Amino acid sequence: MKLLDLALLIAAMEEARPQAIAVEVKTRGRKTRIKRIDNLTLGRGGSRYVYSSNHRGRLYEALIISNSPNFKVILNVDGIPELNASWSEINKITQEATDITAFQRLEGDYALRISGISWLKSSYLLIVATDQVTISKAYAKYEEEMA
């Protein structure tokens, strides 16, 4: 096969190949975040954010462990306080609820767990002490969509 014949064959194959269409697809990146607080003592009325997000996102899990039930949580989703309840109030519904639970652990400390919360614009979880309380551990794992 001559070089000219080879060039003509390649040109014919190029014409027969399907044409590619350029399409721009914008995807949003997602970022998993983990926040943790250790050994925090709050006096009556003191507060601390477990997490705060100003992006669309989803809470996988938040866990608070304390030395007493002397606290409440405020869960705000898209500017609405969806939950504003004490450990004791949440403990009363623990048997019926699956995504929000409060229980006393075998070690004698108090745990509160929240999971499965989604938001469009913003969300936060705030701990507020109703009397002096020591938070031995507060943890949140959540995902944010980044533009």
C-alpha positions in Angstrom: 0.0 0.0 0.0 1.4 3.3 -1.0 1.6 6.3 1.4 -1.0 8.2 -0.6 -3.4 5.3 -0.5 -3.0 5.0 3.2 -3.7 8.7 3.7 -6.9 8.4 1.6 -8.0 5.4 3.7 -7.4 7.3 6.9 -9.4 10.3 5.6 -12.3 8.1 4.6 -12.3 6.5 8.0 -12.3 9.9 9.7 -15.4 11.0 7.7 -17.3 7.7 8.6 -16.6 8.2 12.3 -19.5 9.6 14.4 -19.1 13.2 15.2 -18.5 14.1 18.9 -20.8 16.7 20.5 -19.3 18.9 23.2 -21.5 19.0 26.2 -20.6 20.8 29.4 -21.9 19.2 32.5 -21.5 21.1 35.7 -21.4 18.9 38.8 -21.3 19.9 42.4 -18.6 18.6 44.5 -19.4 17.1 47.9 -17.3 17.4 51.0 -17.7 15.3 54.1 -16.9 17.1 57.3 -16.4 15.8 60.8 -16.5 18.1 63.8 -15.6 17.1 67.3 -15.6 18.7 70.7 -13.9 17.1 73.8 -14.3 18.0 77.5 -16.3 21.1 77.3 -17.9 22.5 80.5 -20.8 24.9 80.0 -22.4 26.9 82.8 -26.2 27.4 82.9 -27.2 29.2 79.7 -23.9 28.5 78.0 -23.9 27.2 74.5 -21.8 25.7 71.7 -22.3 24.7 68.1 -21.7 21.1 67.3 -21.8 21.9 63.6 -22.9 24.8 61.4 -23.3 24.7 57.6 -24.2 27.4 55.0 -24.3 24.9 52.1 -26.9 22.4 51.0 -26.1 19.2 52.9 -27.0 16.2 55.0 -26.2 15.2 58.6 -25.2 11.6 58.8 -24.8 11.6 62.6 -24.4 13.8 65.6 -23.6 12.4 69.0 -23.4 14.2 72.3 -22.2 12.5 75.5 -22.4 14.4 78.8 -22.0 13.8 82.6 -25.7 14.9 83.2 -28.9 15.4 81.3 -28.7 19.2 82.0 -28.8 20.3 78.4 -31.0 20.9 75.4 -30.3 20.9 71.7 -31.6 23.3 69.0 -31.5 21.8 65.5 -32.1 24.5 62.9 -32.8 23.5 59.3 -33.1 26.2 56.6 -33.8 28.9 59.2 -36.5 26.9 61.1 -35.8 25.5 64.6 -37.0 21.9 63.8 -36.0 20.6 67.2 -35.7 22.6 70.4 -35.8 20.0 73.2 -34.0 18.9 76.4 -32.3 15.6 76.8 -35.2 14.5 79.0 -37.9 15.5 76.4 -36.0 13.5 73.7 -35.5 10.6 76.1 -39.3 10.3 76.4 -39.8 9.6 72.7 -36.7 7.5 72.2 -38.6 4.2 71.9 -40.7 5.6 69.1 -38.1 7.7 67.2 -35.3 6.2 65.2 -33.4 9.3 64.0 -33.4 11.2 67.3 -32.6 9.3 70.5 -31.5 10.1 74.1 -30.4 7.4 76.6 -28.3 6.8 79.6 -25.3 4.7 78.8 -24.1 1.8 81.0 -21.1 3.9 82.0 -23.7 6.3 83.7 -23.2 9.2 81.3 -25.9 10.6 79.0 -26.0 10.3 75.2 -28.1 12.1 72.6 -27.9 11.0 68.9 -29.4 12.7 65.8 -29.1 11.4 62.2 -30.6 11.5 58.8 -31.3 15.3 58.5 -31.1 17.1 55.1 -31.2 20.8 54.3 -31.3 23.0 51.3 -29.4 26.2 52.5 -28.2 25.9 56.0 -28.3 24.0 59.2 -26.8 23.9 62.7 -26.9 22.0 65.9 -26.5 24.0 69.1 -26.0 22.6 72.7 -27.5 24.8 75.4 -26.8 24.0 79.1 -29.9 24.1 81.3 -27.5 23.8 84.3 -23.8 23.2 84.5 -22.8 20.3 82.3 -19.7 18.7 81.0 -19.8 17.5 77.4 -17.2 14.8 77.3 -17.7 14.3 73.6 -19.7 16.0 70.8 -19.3 14.8 67.3 -21.0 15.5 63.9 -20.4 13.9 60.6 -22.1 15.7 57.7 -21.8 16.3 54.0 -22.0 19.6 52.2 -22.5 20.3 48.5 -19.9 22.8 47.2 -20.7 24.9 44.2 
